[in-house]
């Protein structure tokens, strides 16, 4: 029977252990990015496993064990084994009759020998934790037993046997020191000799102590040591439960070492092992020592299994949904491409099938949490929120497919579809090859996801054939199937030279404030993003607020005018074309009763001659081709068109007074043609005559008349610059003979920046006048 001191010591030890566990449980659950930490308390239990943990805790606490037990908590990776263990220990501590317990994690101990020694050492430490005489005796008995099984005493014995050598060396050293001291400072030498002698004697005594401590326990009868240990363990008032976690993370050979040691302790009284592992991994590790039947071998070790209750997939999906809402709800807006119907289809069809357990849900949530800030700016999301979530799912669970998507842009977006109609079979084969990088179990889900993400390729998977008519809608929704947005999903940033969604939204929101809008446009121009702004205006013309036309329309005139002459790879889709086309379409969003006055005022206040001329010509019935007059649907009434012509002529006449300024206008020739159309031939011709009255003026005007382009022949890898003149232009504004006389009288080398134009014009003039044969290689 225990004395009062022993009982008090045991009470203090148990109190300290529980206090440590309570501190751990009091820590907030780590739900941060990449968190896979198990739960610690019933309050954190989302899977309703607290009741199951309570039943296991009751079983462990009610055991009265003359022999030990080995139980197992089995389940796959990520299914919550460690969380269930923590719930069990919480219930054990909550009971007055709860079993004692402690955790042993073999994964942190390295090799097999270290694991074996640590197992015995930690159990012994726990048994001796009361510091009572009986507890220390139990601990010592277990250590002696463990030393026999692991051979841990051998190093100590070896060290003890080496004491004779140490003593001899130190003794000889003292003699040499005394002999060397003859004829020198004898007291000093004597001190050295004395110290060495003392060390020699100490080493001898130390060696004997080490020999005693390191006595080879393997020489002691195992049964005698075990009988003594069992007698002391039966004195325990309740069993000691040893939880052994993360077994399935060990190398196969270490799994075998660990289970061998656990088995050796299997029938020690009041010792209960609870092993946590994934069965398939442990069984596979035991196959080499069980004639290929690791399962049968494991069944001989474990007396009872607690199989982890299956987590209803509905709970996994519900848990993921709650966590996702906390991250993504602020961006689930129509402006960010969110649609409740499409999201429902995507969540059920392409995301839920990948979520098998809580670990899967946490992995995906962590990836989403990392990447959302890269696309978010306030409430603005740079890409479509639904496409983003689908692609994040593929990134986490099918990374090879996700990587392949960026490399297969042409295939997925079908950017060359119009010239590939005869390659349908090849495209289908490429689409099938793309899916082959996915795992077999996910292939059908991945195919459906690709059909949703990239509608232009859906036909290749046996789905609907989409035409280019949907591109504007996909642009407005910031879809990954839009060439503009596709790179953002993979490069995780707005491309250089592209205006961000945040900046464009700020632009739209500023259209009600003239000063604010002007400041934003100036900033965009400073950042060299005007070309991108023009393209966005063209793509987003249906969402530009018509009610803000008094502020926005003049700004669009100025934006378009600033882009006159800006070029790109596609002559039909230059920044200038985007800008005037967006302005024209925006006019139709303005209420008809104020549209005309606002258009005329915008031209007057901005002086945007190029933009004004485009709008006049688009809405002037006399400018329409005969075959298009039946479908002619002008945005401006004829009275407005006439008023704008009058204002345009006023502006051009005012501008023409400054010849040096006007001659630098990038679309000078277009302005001269419009001047002639709106007034008469005489006015622009007189201006040209004055502008070309000097040699320098003629040279400069020649450069403005010259058309610049490129040409290439079959087999060429690069294009050749090509310059030309139109005879009708020269005749209309200068005259062929007058132009020839001017060219003959001017030395082109005097004007190096116009030399090419002067020489090219002369060649064209000579051909037109019959003075030179036409040479197709020259022209």
MARZAMI-528376 format. One record per residue (C-alpha): x, y, z. Coordinates in steps of 0.02 Angstrom, whole numbers, padded with zeros to 5 digits, always signed. Layout:
% MARZAMI-528376
XYZ
...
END
This chain:
% MARZAMI-528376
+00000+00000+00000
+00064+00173-00046
+00112+00293+00091
+00047+00474+00100
+00208+00545+00027
+00199+00428-00123
+00015+00469-00153
+00052+00657-00142
+00196+00639-00264
+00087+00541-00385
-00050+00674-00371
+00074+00813-00412
+00144+00717-00561
-00029+00686-00633
-00078+00866-00603
+00077+00928-00696
+00042+00813-00844
-00137+00871-00856
-00084+01052-00842
+00032+01030-00990
-00108+00951-01092
-00227+01092-01046
-00102+01222-01106
-00090+01133-01273
-00279+01124-01290
-00299+01307-01247
-00195+01357-01398
-00304+01418-01543
-00319+01297-01687
-00200+01338-01829
-00312+01369-01979
-00182+01468-02075
-00113+01435-02247
-00046+01259-02263
-00111+01209-02092
-00138+01023-02066
-00128+01024-01877
-00250+00906-01789
-00385+00974-01676
-00359+00969-01488
-00531+00990-01410
-00710+00936-01432
-00757+01116-01469
-00653+01106-01628
-00734+00943-01683
-00825+00971-01849
-00837+00786-01888
-00942+00736-01737
-00814+00611-01672
-00817+00665-01490
-00940+00527-01445
-00829+00396-01525
-00679+00464-01429
-00779+00456-01267
-00817+00271-01293
-00634+00230-01327
-00580+00330-01172
-00703+00228-01068
-00633+00064-01134
-00455+00118-01095
-00497+00178-00921
-00595+00023-00869
-00460-00101-00915
-00392-00205-00770
-00241-00280-00850
-00137-00424-00787
-00065-00420-00962
-00043-00273-01080
-00139-00236-01238
-00102-00169-01410
-00241-00075-01495
-00240+00019-01660
-00327+00172-01728
-00330+00145-01916
-00364+00266-02056
-00290+00343-02212
-00179+00497-02220
-00279+00653-02188
-00428+00560-02114
-00403+00628-01936
-00313+00494-01834
-00213+00621-01732
-00368+00726-01704
-00462+00574-01637
-00314+00534-01522
-00321+00712-01452
-00507+00695-01419
-00476+00531-01328
-00341+00607-01217
-00454+00754-01179
-00589+00633-01120
-00461+00532-01018
-00407+00690-00926
-00588+00738-00895
-00625+00575-00804
-00585+00548-00620
-00540+00368-00660
-00457+00407-00826
-00305+00307-00878
-00133+00386-00875
-00065+00421-01050
+00075+00496-01149
+00124+00523-01332
+00268+00438-01418
+00310+00499-01593
+00442+00386-01672
+00460+00496-01825
+00574+00618-01734
+00702+00490-01675
+00794+00446-01835
+00858+00268-01851
+00785+00108-01782
+00902+00091-01632
+00864+00268-01577
+00677+00233-01591
+00691+00076-01484
+00793+00161-01349
+00679+00313-01348
+00525+00204-01329
+00590+00117-01171
+00666+00279-01106
+00507+00382-01121
+00397+00248-01044
+00520+00235-00900
+00522+00424-00878
+00333+00424-00871
+00327+00282-00745
+00455+00371-00635
+00372+00541-00650
+00301+00534-00474
+00479+00532-00401
+00418+00413-00265
+00528+00267-00216
+00408+00143-00296
+00393+00244-00456
+00581+00261-00474
+00599+00074-00444
+00474+00038-00583
+00566+00154-00699
+00732+00074-00659
+00662-00099-00686
+00595-00050-00857
+00761+00029-00905
+00854-00130-00858
+00729-00231-00958
+00746-00114-01107
+00935-00119-01097
+00933-00308-01115
+00815-00301-01266
+00906-00159-01355
+01085-00196-01303
+01102-00017-01241
+01227-00064-01102
+01364-00118-01222
+01438+00055-01253
+01450+00089-01066
+01534-00079-01033
+01658-00046-01173
+01698+00124-01100
+01725+00047-00928
+01845-00085-00995
+01952+00053-01070
+01988+00126-00898
+02148+00023-00877
+02219+00101-01036
+02174+00276-00977
+02253+00245-00806
+02414+00179-00883
+02432+00326-01001
+02405+00454-00863
+02525+00365-00743
+02663+00358-00873
+02635+00540-00913
+02660+00585-00728
+02825+00490-00719
+02889+00575-00876
+02842+00744-00805
+02938+00712-00640
+03093+00650-00733
+03089+00801-00849
+03083+00916-00698
+03262+00873-00640
+03368+01027-00654
+03219+01140-00677
+03084+01221-00571
+03045+01069-00465
+02891+01134-00372
+02806+01175-00536
+02848+01005-00610
+02791+00921-00449
+02623+01008-00463
+02603+00947-00640
+02650+00771-00590
+02529+00777-00443
+02385+00833-00552
+02421+00696-00677
+02429+00567-00540
+02263+00623-00469
+02186+00611-00643
+02257+00436-00658
+02179+00381-00495
+02014+00468-00540
+02009+00384-00708
+02032+00216-00627
+01889+00245-00506
+01781+00318-00645
+01813+00167-00751
+01754+00053-00612
+01594+00158-00593
+01561+00152-00780
+01592-00035-00779
+01463-00054-00641
+01334+00059-00727
+01367-00018-00893
+01358-00194-00830
+01301-00300-00975
+01118-00325-00932
+01108-00457-01067
+01205-00569-00945
+01064-00552-00819
+00925-00681-00836
+00787-00599-00940
+00652-00691-00846
+00718-00628-00679
+00718-00447-00739
+00547-00465-00820
+00470-00548-00666
+00531-00404-00559
+00464-00277-00685
+00294-00360-00696
+00276-00361-00507
+00310-00175-00500
+00193-00134-00645
+00049-00228-00560
+00062-00099-00420
-00002+00036-00540
-00175+00096-00491
-00226+00118-00674
-00154+00073-00843
-00029+00181-00936
-00085+00211-01116
+00055+00244-01240
-00006+00325-01401
+00115+00292-01544
+00074+00411-01688
+00141+00437-01865
+00199+00258-01885
+00154+00263-02069
+00280+00404-02097
+00428+00294-02052
+00538+00200-02173
+00484+00016-02189
+00635-00050-02091
+00599+00070-01947
+00417+00018-01945
+00474-00161-01919
+00595-00110-01779
+00460-00012-01689
+00330-00149-01698
+00458-00277-01639
+00486-00174-01481
+00301-00144-01454
+00270-00330-01470
+00406-00365-01341
+00308-00257-01218
+00138-00322-01269
+00100-00424-01113
+00176-00312-00980
+00043-00276-00850
-00049-00109-00858
+00043-00052-01017
-00074-00017-01163
-00009+00033-01334
-00124+00125-01454
-00045+00127-01626
-00102+00253-01757
-00068+00211-01939
-00132+00184-02115
-00152-00005-02131
-00092-00024-02310
+00076+00059-02273
+00114-00041-02116
+00058-00205-02194
+00171-00173-02343
+00319-00139-02227
+00289-00306-02138
+00276-00409-02297
+00465-00449-02306
+00463-00530-02133
+00294-00615-02151
+00312-00713-02313
+00219-00576-02405
+00071-00575-02286
+00099-00419-02181
-00085-00408-02140
-00086-00576-02052
+00073-00530-01959
-00005-00366-01901
-00159-00458-01840
-00049-00559-01723
+00019-00399-01646
-00139-00295-01627
-00278-00364-01517
-00414-00240-01566
-00437-00105-01697
-00530+00059-01686
-00564+00101-01866
-00584+00286-01897
-00767+00324-01931
-00796+00371-02111
-00817+00557-02136
-00974+00591-02236
-00921+00677-02395
-01061+00801-02364
-00969+00860-02207
-00806+00879-02304
-00897+00983-02435
-00988+01085-02303
-00826+01119-02210
-00739+01171-02370
-00885+01281-02419
-00879+01375-02254
-00692+01403-02265
-00706+01457-02447
-00843+01581-02407
-00731+01667-02281
-00601+01692-02418
-00699+01722-02578
-00869+01796-02537
-00808+01977-02555
-00764+01940-02737
-00921+01840-02782
-00999+01984-02879
-01064+02004-03056
-00922+02126-03090
-00800+01984-03054
-00893+01862-03166
-00989+01773-03029
-01150+01684-03074
-01242+01578-02946
-01293+01451-03077
-01120+01432-03153
-01040+01424-02981
-01161+01288-02926
-01119+01185-03080
-00932+01212-03056
-00933+01172-02870
-01032+01011-02889
-00957+00958-03054
-00773+01005-03050
-00722+01041-02869
-00816+00924-02752
-00758+00765-02842
-00579+00806-02791
-00621+00829-02605
-00615+00656-02524
-00567+00706-02347
-00528+00853-02236
-00345+00855-02288
-00397+00877-02470
-00509+01020-02419
-00369+01103-02320
-00244+01083-02462
-00361+01170-02583
-00409+01307-02460
-00224+01341-02428
-00188+01359-02614
-00336+01475-02637
-00283+01579-02487
-00108+01599-02561
-00165+01651-02735
-00318+01758-02701
-00215+01910-02644
-00117+01903-02808
-00276+01940-02905
-00370+02048-02780
-00370+02237-02761
-00503+02295-02641
-00665+02219-02705
-00598+02204-02881
-00538+02034-02940
-00421+02039-03090
-00492+01878-03162
-00655+01781-03161
-00681+01715-02985
-00760+01551-03041
-00627+01513-03171
-00496+01552-03040
-00569+01426-02916
-00583+01289-03047
-00403+01317-03102
-00342+01316-02922
-00426+01147-02900
-00331+01081-03052
-00170+01161-02988
-00183+01065-02823
-00248+00896-02878
-00192+00885-03061
-00034+00992-03068
+00028+00914-03230
-00132+00963-03320
-00126+01138-03247
+00052+01162-03310
+00004+01095-03481
-00138+01221-03502
-00022+01370-03515
+00083+01281-03646
-00071+01242-03751
-00145+01416-03768
-00173+01405-03957
-00264+01239-03939
-00374+01294-03793
-00420+01466-03857
-00432+01410-04040
-00355+01575-04093
-00318+01501-04265
-00485+01413-04284
-00532+01504-04445
-00378+01441-04534
-00385+01268-04458
-00555+01206-04515
-00471+01066-04611
-00376+01009-04457
-00520+00952-04348
-00452+00777-04327
-00280+00840-04275
-00357+00960-04149
-00462+00822-04071
-00306+00715-04054
-00213+00857-03968
-00359+00883-03849
-00360+00697-03806
-00171+00700-03775
-00193+00846-03657
-00308+00743-03547
-00187+00596-03540
-00079+00689-03413
-00221+00679-03286
-00247+00533-03167
-00370+00404-03232
-00494+00428-03089
-00506+00615-03124
-00503+00613-03314
-00690+00633-03343
-00702+00773-03214
-00551+00860-03292
-00628+00848-03465
-00790+00928-03404
-00689+01065-03318
-00595+01104-03479
-00757+01112-03577
-00821+01240-03453
-00660+01340-03444
-00624+01342-03632
-00787+01339-03730
-00698+01362-03898
-00621+01187-03880
-00780+01104-03813
-00822+01035-03985
-00661+00934-03984
-00724+00842-03828
-00891+00806-03908
-00982+00961-03846
-01053+01122-03916
-00970+01220-04055
-00951+01404-04008
-00917+01545-04130
-00822+01706-04103
-00985+01796-04064
-00961+01752-03880
-00793+01838-03862
-00862+02003-03801
-00961+01915-03666
-00808+01817-03608
-00707+01977-03607
-00835+02064-03498
-00833+01916-03378
-00641+01911-03373
-00643+01728-03423
-00486+01624-03447
-00547+01582-03622
-00518+01764-03672
-00346+01797-03748
-00333+01956-03645
-00357+01869-03477
-00283+01697-03511
-00104+01743-03458
-00159+01822-03294
-00218+01655-03225
-00047+01576-03248
+00073+01723-03234
-00023+01782-03079
-00006+01964-03126
-00063+02091-03253
+00049+02086-03406
+00168+02231-03438
+00081+02368-03535
-00092+02308-03482
-00208+02411-03375
-00265+02317-03221
-00446+02284-03176
-00427+02393-03023
-00368+02540-03129
-00504+02515-03258
-00639+02505-03125
-00570+02664-03049
-00581+02744-03222
-00763+02696-03242
-00806+02754-03066
-00724+02923-03101
-00830+02961-03255
-00948+03067-03152
-00809+03187-03097
-00719+03287-03231
-00568+03334-03127
-00545+03159-03056
-00563+03079-03227
-00437+03199-03304
-00313+03158-03165
-00336+02971-03192
-00312+02985-03380
-00155+03087-03353
-00087+02954-03235
-00129+02815-03359
-00039+02911-03495
+00113+02935-03383
+00118+02746-03354
+00110+02717-03542
-00055+02623-03530
-00159+02724-03654
-00155+02587-03786
-00221+02462-03660
-00354+02586-03599
-00417+02606-03777
-00432+02418-03799
-00526+02404-03633
-00646+02543-03683
-00682+02452-03846
-00712+02287-03756
-00815+02364-03616
-00920+02488-03714
-01081+02404-03655
-01044+02441-03472
-00987+02622-03490
-01115+02730-03397
-01220+02828-03520
-01281+02943-03383
-01104+03012-03363
-01087+03060-03547
-01061+03245-03512
-00896+03200-03428
-00849+03038-03514
-00883+03079-03698
-00759+03226-03708
-00630+03117-03618
-00654+02980-03747
-00631+03109-03887
-00466+03161-03810
-00409+02982-03779
-00445+02933-03958
-00364+03089-04030
-00205+03055-03931
-00191+02884-04013
-00201+02938-04195
-00061+02852-04288
-00027+02722-04153
+00010+02556-04236
+00003+02372-04186
+00030+02206-04270
-00149+02205-04336
-00188+02358-04444
-00374+02331-04415
-00358+02330-04227
-00241+02472-04183
-00261+02576-04024
-00332+02714-04134
-00464+02598-04205
-00509+02536-04031
-00528+02713-03966
-00637+02787-04104
-00741+02627-04114
-00773+02632-03927
-00824+02815-03942
-00944+02777-04083
-01025+02635-03990
-01035+02736-03830
-01136+02869-03919
-01277+02743-03937
-01285+02722-03748
-01320+02907-03723
-01504+02956-03720
-01554+03014-03894
-01626+03180-03836
-01455+03239-03773
-01339+03138-03882
-01321+03263-04023
-01283+03414-03916
-01156+03317-03813
-01066+03254-03969
-01055+03428-04045
-00996+03503-03880
-00864+03367-03859
-00792+03410-04030
-00792+03595-03991
-00712+03579-03819
-00578+03454-03868
-00536+03504-04046
-00520+03318-04086
-00525+03335-04276
-00487+03153-04315
-00620+03086-04198
-00746+03215-04256
-00717+03169-04439
-00741+02983-04405
-00907+03014-04316
-00966+03133-04451
-00928+03008-04589
-01007+02862-04496
-01169+02958-04471
-01177+03054-04637
-01297+02968-04759
-01203+03043-04907
-01045+02951-04853
-01124+02778-04858
-01100+02656-04999
-01255+02619-05100
-01266+02437-05046
-01263+02486-04862
-01390+02625-04858
-01536+02508-04823
-01457+02450-04660
-01390+02621-04614
-01432+02658-04431
-01345+02819-04378
-01315+02864-04197
-01327+03051-04238
-01463+03143-04329
-01422+03238-04489
-01442+03407-04404
-01307+03356-04280
-01195+03294-04420
-01210+03461-04509
-01176+03556-04349
-01021+03451-04318
-00960+03483-04497
-00975+03669-04468
-00879+03656-04305
-00749+03543-04386
-00716+03670-04525
-00697+03807-04398
-00569+03705-04305
-00469+03654-04461
-00462+03832-04526
-00401+03889-04357
-00272+03750-04353
-00213+03782-04530
-00144+03952-04481
+00001+03862-04397
+00075+03768-04545
+00223+03695-04450
+00106+03621-04319
-00025+03555-04438
+00100+03473-04554
+00155+03361-04409
-00020+03293-04378
-00009+03102-04398
-00168+03096-04505
-00136+03255-04605
-00190+03177-04771
-00355+03117-04698
-00387+03292-04631
-00355+03368-04802
-00476+03247-04885
-00609+03284-04755
-00578+03471-04774
-00606+03454-04959
-00764+03350-04933
-00842+03467-04804
-00795+03631-04893
-00717+03633-05068
-00559+03578-05160
-00489+03753-05157
-00464+03776-04970
-00352+03626-04936
-00261+03649-05103
-00219+03830-05060
-00155+03775-04890
-00044+03642-04972
+00021+03769-05097
+00073+03883-04955
+00144+03739-04852
+00251+03677-04999
+00309+03846-05061
+00480+03815-04984
+00595+03668-05020
+00589+03618-04837
+00399+03626-04836
+00387+03521-04995
+00506+03391-04925
+00407+03380-04763
+00241+03367-04856
+00313+03230-04968
+00351+03127-04812
+00171+03151-04755
+00099+03096-04923
+00204+02937-04930
+00121+02774-04880
+00227+02658-04775
+00202+02471-04766
+00288+02303-04776
+00285+02161-04901
+00350+01984-04910
+00360+01846-05041
+00336+01660-05026
+00478+01585-04926
+00530+01748-04845
+00562+01741-04658
+00562+01929-04636
+00463+02071-04714
+00533+02211-04821
+00484+02394-04796
+00379+02458-04939
+00345+02643-04978
+00224+02711-05107
+00126+02864-05166
-00051+02878-05232
-00067+02973-05395
-00237+03043-05350
-00167+03122-05191
-00023+03207-05281
-00137+03270-05420
-00270+03334-05301
-00161+03434-05183
-00004+03480-05283
-00014+03430-05465
+00098+03304-05556
+00199+03431-05657
+00224+03548-05511
+00279+03404-05400
+00403+03346-05536
+00476+03520-05549
+00496+03531-05362
+00583+03361-05353
+00702+03407-05493
+00749+03570-05408
+00784+03493-05236
+00940+03400-05183
+00869+03260-05071
+01029+03248-04970
+00996+03420-04899
+00846+03348-04805
+00907+03178-04740
+00749+03141-04641
+00645+03164-04799
+00773+03097-04925
+00688+02928-04948
+00519+03010-04976
+00589+03131-05107
+00679+02995-05204
+00528+02878-05198
+00410+03018-05255
+00525+03059-05401
+00524+02879-05460
+00334+02873-05452
+00319+03040-05544
+00434+02979-05683
+00329+02823-05707
+00167+02924-05710
+00242+03042-05838
+00309+02900-05945
+00490+02943-05910
+00528+02776-05827
+00470+02599-05859
+00372+02517-05720
+00481+02394-05624
+00386+02283-05502
+00545+02256-05401
+00567+02444-05385
+00387+02481-05339
END
